[in-house]
Amino acid sequence: MQQMREVGGFGLEDIPRTAVCSAQLSADIVPLIYHGSSRVTALAGKVFALRLPDLIDFKHGKLHFESREALCRTYNIDSTADLVLTGVNHDHRIEPWWTLGEQRIAIIRAMKELGIALVTTPNFSLLLDNPRTDDLHAIKRIAITFEEFQREGMACALHPNGRTYRDFERWSKFIAERSEIETLAYEFITGSGQKLRTQFHLDRLADLAKASGRELDIVVRGDPQVIPFLRQFYRRVIYIETNAFMKTLKRQRAERLDNSALRWPSARTVVGETVDKLLSHNVEEQIAFLRATYYGCDAPFAKAA
């Protein structure tokens, strides 16, 4: 079978061990920045997230950016901020990462030169209506990708995609046996974001943390309502926030409602007007709201009122 030959079998036992590569991020709510258009000044912040595929020239097998300065200038973000690359994306955006083959290593080394603080592995999909071997292939590729990043000295968050109890049993053993795994990643956007499935995935993530025998961090995308549950089991829950940027793109401005909610009325701009102030405002308000609502700390949100 081609899939099995490609990854050397579906077992996880043959994934090489790596050294520990720790990521000490200076914030636990991280705004995702999609691009730098319609802005002229660098957005201030301690940590920003970028989408992994956006940095890669897949046609030529290299990064789009040769320096950190060029990267930050393109996205109009503070060059001193920590940078996180999120591997969560649609299949057609992340599958090309695997097709790069041996070119992945050179790209990872180039990413390290850019000073990327943390990357999350691509969330290769497990699908209900596909052959079971496709799931096993995706799981093995996630593990291989984790090892490749860490081998090259880049801190990497393992995305333990699973669909069945058995999938998570395999991940549990893999994580428990490997102290180099310090951070997990998960998304609650697609299948795991559906109400009937969310608790199943939360319970499995809790099991992974308990079975590991050590403290772990987790990077989360999607529904922020999962944060309080996960904080019971993980040392840090790092939430990648996407709403502020998208609301700015749609020319909407965050407004507080009784210090406990946000609404987003229209904030139209004229032709040629930048959105620097609007984005900065939306990011600050959204972070304050998330912290007050899901991190058990209402002081930052209330003080600014």
N, C-alpha and C positions, 0 to 999 in steps of 0.2 A: 504494500500500500504506500502510495507516494507520500501521504501525510506523515506516516510513521517513520519512513526513511528520512524525511526532511528534518525531523526533530530528534532522531535517534531513539525512537520509541516513546511511548506516552508516559512512562514513569518519571517521577520527579527526583528519584534517588541519585541519578547521574548528573544533576546540576552541580557544577563545581562550587565549592565554598569560596567566600571572598572575605576581605578585611572589612571591619566596621567603618562605615562612612556616615558620620552624624551630621544632621542639619539642625542648627540652632536658630530658628526663625524668631524675629523680634516682634511678631504680631500673630494672633490666631484668627483674625478675620482678614482675608486677603482679596482685594478687588481684582477681578479679571479684566485686563485691558485688551481689547480686540485690535485696535489700531490707533494711530496718532492723528488722523484726519480732523480738520476743523479746529485744531488747537495750535498754539504757537509757543506756549510755555510748558516747562516740565511739570507734570503733576507731582506734588509732594506726597510722600508716603514712605513707610518703613519697609513694606513688602508688597510686591505686585506679582500677579500670575499672568502668564502668557500661554497661548495654545501651542503645544509641541509641534504639530505639523506646520504651523505658520512660519517657523524659523527655518524650514528645510526646503532647499531646491531639489526636489525629487528627481527631476529630469537629469541633473548633472551630479547628483549624489553628494551634495555639500550644503553647508549653511548659507543662508542669504546674507549673513553678517560676518565681517572679518574682525570686528572689535566690539567691545562692550559699549563704547561711546556711540558707535553707529547704530547699535541695537536700541539703546535708550533714546537716541535722537529720533529714530524712526517712530517709536511709540510715544515720544514726548513724556517720559517718566524720569523721575529722579535717578541719576546714575549711581547714587550711593545706596539705593534700596536693595534689599534681598529680592532675588527673582526665583519664582517657582514656575516650572513648566508642567502643565497638566496634559496628560495623555488621554483624557476622556474626550471622545469625539465620535462622530458618525463613522461607520465602518469604512466608507469610501475615503475618509481622511486619515485613518490610522493604519489600514491594511498596507498602504505603500511603505510604511516604516519597515515592515517585515521583508518586503521585496527588495530592499536595499542590500540585503545579504551582508557580505564582509565590509561594505562601505559604512555600515552602522558604527563600527568602532572608530573610524577616523572622525565621523561626525560627533560622536560622544566626546572624543578628545577635544574637538574644537569647542563644544559646549562648555567643557570644563575651563577652557581658556577664557571664555566669556564671564566666568565667575557665577555660573548658575548655582544657586544654593540647594535646590531640591528639584527632582523630576519624578513624576508619577508614571508608572508603566502604562503603555497603551491598554485600554480595556477591551481587548479582543473579545468579540461577542460569543456568548453561548446561547443557542437558539433552540426553541422547543420543537420546531418543525424540520430540523436538520438531522442527519445521521449522528448518532452519539459520538462517533469518532471525531466529528467536527468540534464538539465540546472539549474532548481530550486534547485535541490539537491546539485549541485556543489556550487552555490552561498551561500546557507545556511551553507555549510561546511566551506567555506572560512571565513564567519563571525564568526562561532563558534571557528575556529582555532585562529583567531585574539584575541577573548576574552580570550581564554585559556592562550595564551602567556602573554597578558597584566595583567591578573589576578594574575599571578605568578611573576609580577614585571619585565618582560622582554619587552623592547621597541620593538614594532612590526609594520611593514608597511603592511597595508591592500592592497591586490591585488584585485581590484574591477573588476574581469573578467566579461565581458558582451558581448552579441551578438546582442541585439536589443535595440531600444530606451527605451523600458519598463524596461529592465535590468538596464540601467543606471539611469532611474528615481528612481528606488528602491534604488540603491546605493547612489544617491544624497540625498535622504531623510535620509538614515541611517547615512551618513557622517555628514550632516549638524546638526543633532540632538546630535552628540556625540563628545564633545570637546576632548575626550581622543584620537581621531584619529588625529594624527599630521603628519603622513607620509603615502603616498600611494606607491604602487609599480606597475610596468607594464612591459610587455615584448613585443618587436617588432621583434619577431623571426619567429613565425608561422603565424597564421591567420592574426593577426594585423600587421605583417610585410609585408604582400602582398600589392603591390602598390595601388591596387584598394580599399583596406580597411584601409590603414594607416590613411588617413585624417579623416575618420569616427571616429576612435578610438581617435585620437588627439583632435578632436572637443568635444568628450564626456568627455575626461579628463579635457579639459578647462572648460566645463560646471560644472563638479564636483568641481573644484577649486573655481569658481565664486559663486556657490550656497552654498558653505560651510560657507561663511561669515567670514572667517579667513584665515591666511596664512598657507599654507601646503607645505611640502616637498614631493618629489617623487623620488623613486629609479627606474632606467630604465635599462633594458637589451636589447641587440639587436642593431638595426640600430641607429647609433649615430646621424644621420641627423635629428632626432626628437628633439634633445636637444634645439636648438634655439627657436623653437616654444613653447616648454613647459616652458622655462625660462620666457616667458611673463606672465605666470599664476601661477607659483610656486616659493616659496621663494628660495628653493634650488633644483637643479636637480642633483641627485647623479647617476653617470653612472658607471655600473659594466662592466669593460673592460675585454674581454676574448681573444683578438687577440694575445697579447704579449706572453702569455704562450703557446698557440697552435703553433705559429710560431717558438718558441724556441724548442718545442717538435719535430718539423719537421726540426730542424737545419737550420733555416733561420735567418738572421740578418738584423735589420732595418737600412736603409740608406736613408738620406734625399735627396729630389729633390727640389732644389730652395727654401728650407725652407717652402714649402707649401704642400708637399706630402711625402709619404714614399714608398720605394720599398723594397722587401724582397729577396735579392739574397741568394743563398745557402751558408751555413757556416758549412761545414762538420766537425765532430769531429772524433777522433780516438777511438778505443775501450778502454773503461775505463775512458775516459776524461769527466770531469764534465761540466755542462752547467751553472755554477753559474754566471760567467761574462756575458755570452750571455743573460741569462734571465734578469739580472739587466740592461743591456744596452737596451734590447728590451722594458722593462717596462718603463724606463725613456723616451725613444724616443716616444713611443706610447702615454704616458700621455701628453708629451709636444705637440705632434701633435694634439691630441684631444682638448687640451685647446686652442691652437691657432686657430683651425678650427671652433669649435662649442661653445666656451665660450667667444668669443669676446675679447680675450686677446692674442696677438701674442708675447708679450715680452719674456715669458719663452722659447719659441721655438727659437726665433731669437737670443737671447743673447748667447745661447750655440753654435751657429753656428761658 
